């Protein structure tokens, strides 16, 4: 229920088991600092990977003109 979620987490709709595991880990990480830091490192890794992929896509689009 969204009424029982901590104020720092939004209500989530999850389609896949991996997403449910991450959402559960975020709830647990509110009191587990090691888990919180691992989740933040994972989030940073995904963010950097997206930036690099976007950079590659943009450079490919510029080369086609």
N, C-alpha and C positions, 0 to 999 in steps of 0.2 A: 504494500500500500504506500502511496506517495505521502500519506500523512505521517508515516513512521520513519521516513528518511531523514538523516541529519541535514541541517540547513546548508551545508557545504556541497551536497550532492543533489543533482537534478534528477527528476523522474526519468527513467530509461525504459525504452521498449527494445527488447533484444531478440534477434532472430536466430542467432547461431550459438551453440554451446560455448565457443571460445569467448564470445562477447559476454556471456553470462558469467564465465569464470573471472574475467577481468572486472566486471561490475562487483562481484562478490569480494574480490581481492581489494578493490578500492574501499569497500566498507570496512574490511578487516584492517586495512592499512591506516585507518584513522587513529588506531592505538598501537600499531606495530611499525616502528620507525624504519626498520630494515626493509620490510615489505614496501613501505611508502617510497623509499629511495630506489628500490628496484623498479617499481612502477614508473617513477619519474625518469629513470634512465631509459626504460623501454620507450616511453613517450618521446623523449629527446631523439632516440635512435630512429623512430618512425618519422619524426619531423624532418630530420636531416636527410633521410632517404627520399622523402617526398620532394624536398628542395632540389636535390641532385637530379632526380627524375624529371622534374619540371624544367630544370636548366637544360637537360639533354633534349627535351621535346622542343623547347623554344629555339635552341640552336639548330635543330634539324629543320624547323619551319623556316628559319631565316636563310638557310642554305638552299632551299627549294626555289627561292625567287630569283 
